[in-house]
């Protein structure tokens, strides 16, 4: 759907050919959007699902989806990012059908609409965040490891060598606890904005998740970070999208059991280093994808969440919510409008 902040009205943006969740959506150079992987439920009694290896491309001119090749390894909860040569890097994630936690990477070629192997990460990573650095390499951070516990380390993938190396200076914690589910967004000056996240106070027993509202800016050159304001609502596994004017839109995600999955959005302004609320949708969303289009609108492809029960609705492999085929487009609020 297309959202107009003046009229608060929506229009549809098409439907996927295959229902999916835990996917990625990446803006291509020609303005189309590549949707990759995820999972769907099978038609059976009990709890049956499968990973999706197929990809689809959304065309903003026609608001339709079309097939765009298949992954070598079906996966969900991965990361995807456009690299400088126009290809799309697919990295990490989870495969329910034998491979488990994934270290592998693949690249999608827009010329042939096919996937090919692209090396491996240093460590397997589920739900990683991928951020393009000024030199064309990709920062991989914010993930979970084999036990679904937060990865403290990060690594950088090089498109020239199709290899990844650890980043020793990256240490993102809250009160000494490892964080997962935070977002990483490259700013205009090349620094990285890190927002939110969660940590587990009982990593060896029952899950005891806590969520944070903090935000940091990390300098990849010096390895130093500084605090830059707080969210109005703590959250994790949200999206954070840099708008054309340099601000960052933080949307959706999960929070404490009192709040569950979130429908709210917040804007971070680099000029003030602070967050302001930016409205909300009727539907709460976690595990969605959000893609900034060339015209400033934002494509959201996702399922929506009705229950506020955090334990039932965690977006982790093995704990799933029904996928959706819908897509909507948001038109962001301009400065002075919210």
C-alpha positions in Angstrom: 0.0 0.0 0.0 1.0 3.7 -0.4 0.7 5.8 2.7 0.1 9.6 2.3 0.8 11.4 5.7 -1.6 14.2 4.6 -4.6 12.0 4.1 -3.5 9.0 6.2 -4.7 6.8 3.3 -3.3 3.6 1.8 -3.2 1.9 -1.6 -2.1 -1.6 -2.4 1.4 -2.4 -3.7 0.8 -6.0 -5.0 1.3 -9.5 -3.6 4.2 -12.0 -3.6 3.8 -15.1 -5.6 4.8 -17.1 -2.6 3.9 -16.3 1.0 7.0 -15.8 3.1 8.5 -14.4 6.3 12.1 -14.1 7.5 13.1 -12.9 4.1 15.1 -9.8 2.9 14.2 -7.1 0.4 16.9 -5.1 -1.4 16.7 -2.0 -3.6 18.4 -2.6 -7.0 20.1 0.0 -9.2 17.2 0.1 -11.6 14.7 0.9 -8.8 13.2 -2.6 -8.5 13.3 -4.6 -5.2 14.8 -8.1 -4.8 13.0 -10.3 -2.2 15.0 -13.4 -1.2 14.4 -16.5 0.9 12.4 -16.8 4.1 10.1 -19.6 5.1 6.5 -20.7 4.6 4.1 -23.3 6.2 3.3 -26.6 4.6 -0.2 -27.9 4.3 -0.2 -30.6 7.0 -1.4 -31.4 10.5 0.8 -30.0 13.3 3.7 -27.6 12.9 5.1 -27.9 9.4 7.2 -25.4 7.5 10.0 -25.2 4.9 12.6 -22.7 3.9 12.2 -20.9 0.6 15.0 -20.9 -2.0 13.2 -18.8 -4.6 13.5 -15.0 -5.1 11.1 -12.5 -6.5 11.6 -8.9 -7.9 9.0 -6.2 -7.2 8.6 -3.6 -10.0 7.5 -0.1 -8.7 6.1 0.8 -12.1 3.6 -2.0 -12.1 3.4 -2.9 -8.4 3.9 -6.6 -9.3 6.3 -9.4 -8.4 8.0 -11.8 -10.8 10.4 -14.8 -10.3 14.1 -14.0 -10.0 16.1 -17.2 -9.6 16.8 -19.6 -6.7 19.4 -19.7 -3.9 21.9 -22.5 -3.8 20.9 -22.9 -0.1 17.4 -22.1 1.0 17.5 -19.8 4.0 15.7 -17.5 6.4 16.9 -14.9 9.0 19.8 -13.9 6.7 21.1 -10.5 5.6 21.1 -9.0 2.1 22.8 -5.9 0.7 23.5 -4.2 -2.6 27.3 -4.1 -3.2 29.0 -1.4 -5.4 29.1 -3.6 -8.6 25.3 -3.9 -8.6 25.1 -7.5 -7.3 23.3 -8.4 -4.1 25.1 -10.2 -1.2 23.1 -12.8 0.7 24.9 -13.9 3.9 24.3 -16.1 6.9 20.8 -17.2 8.1 19.3 -20.5 9.0 18.2 -23.6 7.1 15.7 -26.0 8.7 16.3 -28.9 6.3 19.8 -30.1 7.3 22.2 -27.2 7.0 21.2 -25.5 10.3 23.1 -22.3 11.1 24.7 -20.9 8.0 28.2 -19.4 7.4 27.8 -19.4 3.6 27.4 -16.4 1.4 25.9 -16.0 -2.1 25.6 -13.2 -4.6 22.7 -12.5 -7.0 23.5 -11.1 -10.4 20.9 -8.7 -11.9 22.1 -9.4 -15.4 21.3 -13.1 -15.3 19.0 -13.2 -12.2 20.9 -16.1 -10.8 22.7 -16.8 -7.5 26.3 -18.1 -7.1 28.6 -18.9 -4.1 30.5 -16.0 -2.5 32.7 -17.5 0.2 31.9 -18.0 3.8 31.8 -16.0 7.0 34.2 -16.6 9.8 31.3 -17.6 12.1 27.7 -18.8 11.5 25.3 -16.0 12.0 21.5 -15.9 12.3 19.6 -12.6 12.0 22.7 -10.6 11.1 22.7 -6.9 10.0 24.7 -6.0 6.9 26.0 -2.4 6.3 27.9 -1.1 3.3 31.1 0.7 4.3 32.5 3.6 2.4 35.2 1.4 0.8 32.7 -1.0 -0.6 33.2 -3.7 2.0 30.3 -5.0 4.1 30.1 -4.9 8.0 28.2 -8.0 9.3 27.1 -7.7 12.9 24.2 -8.0 15.4 23.7 -11.7 14.9 23.1 -14.9 17.0 25.3 -18.0 16.9 24.7 -21.7 17.0 23.0 -21.7 20.4 20.9 -18.7 19.4 22.9 -16.6 21.8 24.2 -13.1 20.7 27.5 -12.9 18.8 29.8 -10.4 20.4 32.0 -10.1 17.4 31.5 -8.6 13.9 33.3 -9.2 10.6 33.8 -7.5 7.3 33.1 -9.2 3.9 35.2 -8.1 0.9 33.4 -8.3 -2.5 36.8 -8.3 -4.3 38.1 -11.5 -2.5 34.7 -13.1 -1.6 36.1 -13.6 2.0 35.4 -12.3 5.5 37.7 -11.2 8.3 36.8 -10.6 12.0 36.6 -7.0 13.4 38.4 -7.0 16.7 37.4 -3.5 17.7 33.6 -4.1 17.5 32.2 -4.7 21.0 28.5 -3.9 21.4 27.2 -4.6 24.9 24.7 -3.2 27.4 25.8 -3.2 31.1 28.2 -6.0 30.2 25.6 -8.1 28.3 26.0 -9.2 24.7 23.3 -7.6 22.5 21.5 -9.1 19.5 18.8 -7.8 17.3 20.2 -4.2 17.1 20.2 -2.4 13.8 23.2 -1.0 11.9 22.8 1.9 9.5 25.5 3.7 7.6 25.3 7.5 8.0 26.4 10.1 5.4 29.8 10.6 7.1 30.6 6.8 7.0 29.9 6.2 10.7 27.5 3.4 11.7 24.4 4.0 13.8 23.5 1.1 16.2 20.0 1.2 17.6 18.3 -0.9 20.2 18.8 -4.6 20.8 18.1 -7.3 23.4 20.0 -9.5 25.8 19.4 -12.6 27.8 19.9 -12.6 31.6 19.7 -16.4 31.7 21.7 -17.6 28.7 22.0 -21.2 30.1 18.4 -21.7 31.1 15.0 -20.3 30.3 14.9 -17.2 28.1 14.9 -14.0 30.1 15.1 -11.3 27.4 15.5 -7.6 28.1 15.3 -4.9 25.6 17.3 -1.6 25.3 16.5 1.9 24.0 20.0 3.0 23.6 21.7 4.2 20.4 25.4 4.6 19.5 27.4 5.9 16.6 30.4 3.7 15.8 33.4 4.9 13.9 34.7 1.9 11.8 38.1 3.7 11.3 38.9 4.2 15.0 36.7 1.6 16.5 35.3 4.1 19.0 31.7 4.7 19.7 29.6 7.4 21.4 26.0 7.6 22.8 23.5 9.5 20.6 20.1 9.6 22.3 17.5 7.0 23.4 14.4 5.5 21.7 11.0 6.3 23.2 10.3 2.5 23.1 13.0 -0.1 23.6 13.0 -2.6 20.7 15.0 -5.3 18.9 14.8 -7.0 15.5 13.4 -3.8 14.0 14.4 -2.1 10.8 16.4 1.1 10.5 16.4 2.9 7.2 18.4 6.0 6.3 16.2 8.4 4.4 17.3 10.7 1.6 17.6 13.7 4.0 20.0 11.8 6.3 17.5 10.9 9.0 17.0 7.3 10.1 13.5 5.7 10.3 13.3 3.0 13.0 10.2 0.8 12.6 8.5 -2.2 14.2 10.4 -4.9 16.0 9.8 -6.7 19.3 9.8 -5.4 22.8 9.0 -6.5 26.4 6.0 -8.8 27.1 4.0 -5.7 28.1 4.4 -4.3 24.6 5.0 -7.4 22.4 5.5 -6.7 18.7 5.5 -3.0 17.8 3.6 -0.9 15.2 5.4 2.3 16.1 8.1 4.2 14.3 10.7 6.7 15.4 13.0 9.1 13.6 16.6 9.8 14.5 18.0 13.1 13.4 21.8 13.4 13.0 21.6 17.2 13.4 20.3 16.8 17.0 21.3 13.3 17.8 17.9 12.5 19.2 14.8 10.5 18.4 11.2 11.7 17.8 8.1 9.6 17.4 6.9 9.1 13.8 3.4 7.6 14.0 2.3 4.0 13.8 0.5 1.5 11.6 -2.5 -0.5 12.6 -0.5 -3.7 12.3 2.4 -4.7 14.6 5.4 -6.0 12.7 8.6 -7.9 13.4 10.9 -9.8 11.1 9.7 -7.6 8.2 11.8 -6.0 5.5 11.8 -2.2 4.7 13.4 -0.8 1.6 13.8 2.9 0.7 12.8 3.5 -2.9 14.3 6.1 -5.3 11.3 8.4 -5.0 11.5 8.5 -1.2 8.7 6.0 -0.5 9.4 2.9 1.6 8.4 -0.6 0.6 7.4 -2.9 3.5 7.1 -6.7 2.8 6.1 -8.7 5.8 3.6 -10.6 7.8 1.8 -8.8 10.6 1.4 -9.9 14.2 -1.9 -10.0 16.1 -0.8 -11.5 19.4 1.1 -9.5 22.1 2.4 -12.7 23.7 6.2 -12.3 23.3 7.0 -16.0 23.9 4.6 -17.1 21.2 5.8 -14.5 18.7 9.6 -14.4 18.9 11.1 -14.2 15.5 13.6 -17.0 15.8 14.0 -20.2 13.8 11.7 -22.8 15.5 9.3 -20.1 16.8 7.4 -18.7 13.8 4.4 -16.7 12.9 2.4 -17.2 9.7 3.9 -15.6 6.6 2.1 -13.1 4.5 2.0 -12.3 0.8 1.2 -8.6 1.2 3.3 -5.5 0.6 2.8 -1.9 1.4 4.6 1.4 0.6 5.0 4.1 3.1 5.6 7.7 2.2 7.9 9.1 5.0 6.9 12.2 7.0 9.0 15.3 6.0 10.8 17.6 8.4 8.3 19.6 10.4 5.4 17.2 9.7 5.8 14.9 12.7 
